[in-house]
Amino acid sequence: MLHGNAAGVPSPLPETFRKWETARNSWKRAESVSEKKETFHVDWKREVLSRKHLGNISVPFKRVSGPGGASITMKIGFANGLHELVFVVYRNLISTILFCPFALVFERKDRPKLTFVVMMKIFVLSALGSTIHLNAYSYGLAYTSATVASALNCLTPSLTFLIAFLLRMEKVKITSPKGQAKVLGTLICIAGTLTVTFWRGGFQLKGLVDKPLINIYNPKGSHGHVKQNWVKGATLITASKVSWSLWLIFQGLVHKMYPAPFSMNIMISLFASLQSSILAVVFARDVNLWKLEWDVKLLAIVYSAI
């Protein structure tokens, strides 16, 4: 059917319809773009909150200011009178405060219901990943050095793999290259730990070497611990890594029950502060130990908390 009038002049209706169709398609595209933007915003928020991408975001910060920098500042703080329990309590309190804004912004609407069972599991996580780990690490660091403490950090992946294997959460096919690499890496890390712990010329294995493999003691310095505390310090740091490895394994299970990482970290830090405060009532009663000034002790606490 042709659109037109009696004089043969084309009717303007088809052109008008085409304009309306173009305008309608443009409006649909605009709505689609808006919806996509909104969907992208929601998906981005969920992805950022996921444990996998939180780990990817934190990798650069860990590389620049991770265990090595924290160990150095902690060692300096302890050498200048910072008590280990005081450090752990203040460190966790600062971490609790720092996580609060992120929880309010990202998890205000998506925070799952907190049950008593989940809270108790988070309480146990705080004991493993913060109270036991940080206290044992701090006391071990006071007996050794930042170099040794950083070297013993290599135990974490090996211990995590070994514990997960014993709990039947990790399967190893020894005939495959991947399985062989896991076993070989675990053995190398454990052998390195034993070397750092016991190979001290003229001390544990006297006569094997003429001088210590790692010599951190300055005879002219006023601070530092005697050599007899070397094994004690390395043992404490190793115990802290066992606790940390258990935390890495179990926190993934708790995260499935309570998928709110910021809120969970707030509770972990808060519970750890309370647990360490109970210990401090017995072992750090002196009020002067809790006084902070603008010095390296405050720097060590804030640096570790961040």
Steps between C-alpha positions, in 0.01 A plus 500: 500500500637840391476801727411819315224740403294546183758733345767232526696682773664251740345493844720619791385208717782253411766764571328582830486133594871463424580794728284354775670162457846660514407695811357190666811295422721776634297509819529121537875519449521773763302286744718200418819699560361628829408149610840371397669775699293414804566129453871567457500704822331221695720230348815704565397542863441129540827414330697738719343345809591150390795344675680428175509858378568639847813290494596629154450861608709452811794336321680825404470631855629171639797508264596856595423510872439141597659266753853632450417862576273404789767275650759778487278761663381250762859403585595867541194561716573202726863607533379840620273369773176407324334208680384216278149473648453876489597492134246228418214673685557842343567353159166316493309802632637715219414230245144491635463875455650495149266225376180668625457753213545226238239281668254790516547591134523159332305268731227715645227339286660163422613400849367149583335408827746435781412190703651386828671204332664724240610744770667221697681382190622854435611513864713188443633651178610811690689280747681315219564781255571785736536420871719189478665596173595857589602432859719203409647692206570808713674308776694295245607817320626643829730196537633500142507762224282645226710312245431162657133581556459596135681186388273282711197654327576259216362226724143623454421343159673173592323468833167594344544231235611241756212570741246502218639167379475347849142625529424347158418838355786480250569212265847424369577280203865422554542367145403833344745793461264725697491261796875451491553877498280539808686233693842629395410859590374390841821308572718793391312745724521270802871434436562874478321556829710236673814658355410847622405362842791268579794598281685733730874446487651449846153460653250227409722316251834603640802437281319460167571856394741766618242776536121533516305468178292801602666737745269771631659572834696818545739468798501876538122535494292557811199308376456142387465155647758238582572217260333243724161650405550438126325163493231626735424791268495287185276246672252770602493643149446152357211448743353829385516380139320179592223708657491730196478203262205362696334841473551507123330163468204555733426860407400381153242269655365773728489744210253272320270520804547876545601657166575847636880532511517851646254430778669169574840670526354759736377227732830310474700809596259592780497150649880484476527827691281361776691171514838673517368747757418209731858377466629852557321517836739229618820573307488876433353666809734798502306807388812657355518224240174625348607861456569593140692794362602621157789258462599172335270300728193677363641464149536124544140466617345714227719353224408143595130585533484655155 
